[in-house]
Amino acid sequence: MNKYIDAYNTMGNSGFEFIDFLFKICVIVLVDLAELFGISYELINIIIFVILQPALILLFFILWRKEKKKNRSKL
């Protein structure tokens, strides 16, 4: 429970109840994932939002460009 409280305390009050609720759910999921993999909450944040998300954005951009080029050559 301490990990939840530590992670939760890093949050500022956005002023929007839905955003705060969504953030709380995400914190709980991230803390659970960190415990599942035996790593810290901060490290799981870095893995997801600094490594995986940009990598997926880049991958989808490359795939989109390839598909666009392939469709252009059919015309």
Secondary structure, 3 states (H helix, E strand, C coil): CHHHHHHHCCCCCCCCHHHHHHHHHHHHHHHHHHHHHCCCHHHHHHHHHHHHHHHHHHHHHHHHHHHHHHHHHHC
